[in-house]
Amino acid sequence: MRNQYFIAPWLKNYKKEYLSGDISAGLTVGIMLIPQGMAYASLAGLPPVYGLYAAMIPQFTYSLLGTSRQVAVGPVAIDSMLIAAAVSSLAAVGTDQYISAVILLTLMIGLIQLFFGVIKFGFLVNFLSKPVISGFTSAAAFVIGIDQLNNFFGISVDHKSSTLITLFSTLKQFDQFNWYAVLIGISGILLIRLTKKFGKGIPGSLVAVIVGLVIMYSFNLEINVLGKIPSGFPEFSIPNITYDMVLKLLPSAFAIALIAYMESISVSKALQQRHKGEYEIDNNKEFIALGIGDIIGSFFGSFHGTGGFSRSAVNDQAGAKTNLASIISGVLLLVTLLFLTPFFESLPKAIIASIILVAVYGLIDTSYPKFLWKTKREDFYMLLFTFLITLLWGIQEGILSGMLLSLLLLVKRTATPHIAILGRLKGTEDYRNIQRFKDAEVREDVIVIRQDAQLYFANSSHFYDKIRCEIDQKKGDLKLLVLHFGSVSNIDTTALSSLEDLIYDLKQEGIRTYFSEVIGPVRDFFNRVGLTQRLGKDHFFLDVQSAIDYYDKKGNQLEIRRNFERAIQSNEFKERNI
């Protein structure tokens, strides 16, 4: 049964035995979020402290409003990269104007998500197909990784509009690589990977951070470090809203809002499957929870965050039973902001780069493209198109073009839907596609056609032309068309006009049109527009066989009547003394 409590639904039935798991998970994820938050802030082009804000504030808001009990909310790699791509073209990275634009973008993302949740538009995420997301995510991993190479190699690179040009510019400076930074970066990657393999309960990124700090305190190395990190709770500040900036950021805000929601709802659904019967995920409430988190966060210096795969999995594995774990994580981050930020000022940027590189490596998916190549080439080409656009032209261009391609393919598929000619299976009253059932019986005077999609403006001409083509092949023997509408979920007025034209044209040729298995909403529409009344209720049947039986019976009666009329006209009755 769906929980009707909107605020902290988990609190009402909280049990004492949940506490130990929530504390353990909250501390684990909180520790994990410290280096992650700083790393993703760097990825978004922001000072590290903004990552701590983004890791802390959404934890509190989601714990009160979210419907998943294991999702951990905060900054994520893809969205951080999207933010950098959206804002870097409008302001120089690291400037006050840049930070102001990121905060405004966060507010806009939150408002869009809140709006979609309130009007119950959780279904919108379905327009982002899996091939598009897979292609975009894999390409984004390369873009992120290449973008971090300058920190990994300890050099300064002017990031170009093209990822490949940026890579070339980085490799050209081989003679300027800071090999201390490279060694620290490699050590960070090895520590994270080894910890993940042999010590699953230990946050590998935190181990890498600690080792990096120990090295810097032990040796006087000339490499790039994070530098000054402000301490204390973030101050309340209203985002700087300008009409011009809102217009420029609006497309990116919509794209990020949908992508972030999809990422969060995906991990929510996956984790909920492991806790069946304990709670339910509400798609629209998830939209609202994420949106309010961004809105409130934007007033306290937080940039956009959402539910992340890795830390949510860690949260679940560490024993999280309720959203109290998120509150504990948020409190730990608050303590860090108040007292511990000075300890991180000497952290090498190479360690931050190593954390990001390990994170994005997990985003590269090779199995799914192989699966599509074997099973659905059209989806594979869509994935490849999105991948190449993202890699060669940019993040925003990739995701927007991928979304557009998804919609175009959707229109293409619905504009030319599957239409089947049905025949009767021997010894039964079942009618099946004659292309799949070669022994299905087909009569010369009857044709049964099934439309396997809704009938609307984009496919009405295809529907009309397909039926005319099949009828013309009957070469004048046809007397009855039965339209099997069991798969037609909707009809619009454009399609209705085509349907009426078809019925009228066939009537002029002496061919009747019957309908079978019309579903309720379509029957209601036929009643409202008067089609049922104009044709007569005797043109609508529950199944194909009933329609054909009625035709046979009525056809025989008409034949007897015609013979009777011809007999009268020829005085046949008088000759027989009848």
Phi, psi and omega in degrees: 000136183290134179286127185267359179280125184276320182262122177044062181298337181287340188287329186299319183250031182293137182245150184299327183289348178285338193299316184296318178295320179294319179295314180300313181293319181299316179293319181297311182291324178299316178296320180297324184288339182298303178289325179298314181301315179294322180294316182286334173295317176299320179296325179279358180083022184245158172299150185305326184297332179292333175292325177291321175300314183292333179278337186268304191298313180298337178299319181289315183293318182292326180298334180269331188245338184287154180258350174270144181258357181240347182291133176252122186262144178169189179293147178230160188298309185299311183294324177297320178293320177297321178298314179299319180295322183287322189265332185297336178280351183252338181204156180289134182301134177091347180280165178298323179297322179295312181298318179299319180293322178295317179295319177297318178299319178299316178299316181295318178300316180297318180294320179296315180295319178298316180299314180296324179291318181295319181272010175059053179255033179300338181289345184303330183296341180295343180282352173263097185289157182297319177301321178295314181295320180295315178296317179296315183296316180296317178294321179299325178300317178294318181298314179298312183299314179296324180294335182266356183297329180297320177290324181293320181267358176069036180235173178250125182232135174277107185292123183270171179292330180260134179297319181294324177293321176299318178298315180297318179296325179292312183293333178297336182266029182307321183289350181254005181301138173270104188289339171296316178297319180298315180296320178294319179297316178296319178299319178299315180298314181297318180297316181295315182293317181293321179296321180294327183278319187251345180223070189299336180276356183256128177293108183297325180295325179291322177299316179298319179297313182298315179297318178299318179292320179298317179298316182291325178285336183271330184231144179270083183260139179267084175224165182288132178236171183296320181084198187300128176239118180299145178250166178101165180290140181298141180282148176288131181207133179281127180304146180281103185259120174233143184301318182296316181291323178299316179298319181291327184270348188302312179301317179294322180298317178297313182298312182294321180301317181287317181297315181297319179296317182296318179298315183291317183291330178295312180290327177299313181295319181297316181288327180296329178297333179278351182230046182300138179088345182275323179196173179234150176268129176254111185304315184287324177292329176295318175304313182295315182298315179294320181296315180294326177300316178291321181297309180295318180301323182296339178274355180231030174078010181274140170264175191301140175219165178205182178288126183257147183295306189294309184288331176292321177295318177297319179301316180291314181295331181280356173109014180298127178253330180218180180285000173300329178301322178293322178296318179296319176300316179297321178296319179297320177293323177297317177299320178298316180296323184283325191231339193249354185300326180301333181291338184264359185292335180265013182289126179296139176296337177296328177291318176301316179298319180295321178298315181293318182297320178293320181296316184284337177301323179289348179278344183281119183246116179258337183288322183294314175302321178298319179297316180294322180300324181278331190247325186211089185298324181300317178292325178298316180294327176294317177299313182296319179300312180297319179300311184291318179298316180296316184289319188269328185250324179148168184295306183298316180299321181295309184289322180291318178292325177296317177297317179297318179296321177301315181293320179296318178292326176298314179297317180300316182292322180279339179283336178231067184287168177288129176235125187246141170267126187256146174229162183273129176288135185303132177078006181227178172249020180268142180241129183227166181298123183290343177285336181259333180240094188293338181268006179294137183274136180233129178272151180286332184263359182227138172231133180246123184235134179243125175267122185260046178188169173297158181248111183215183191306327185283337183239005183295322179292320177299318179299311181298311183296321181296317181291319179298319180298315181293322180292319181298331180288345179283346172058045172087354181277345188287136177236340184217132170249124175251119179264110178278109185252025181294336180258003180270107185271343184200149174223132176259179187290329177296314178294324178300318179298317178296320180296317179294321176299318180297313181300317181295314181299317181291325178297320178296334179266006179081022181248127178274157178235120176246155177244142176228148173057035178290128184282164187308306182300325179287321175300318179299320179295316178300322178293318182295321183272357175086007181294320180299317181291321182292320181279324186102143182295343179282008175257004184235131187224157182285332179211168185296317184297322178298321179296316182290321177298318179296319178297316180297317180294312181292324179296320179294319178297319179294322179295318177298318181295318179297319179297322179296316180295320179294324180295319179297313182298330182264010180059023182298328182291323180294319182296330181268003182060035179266000000 
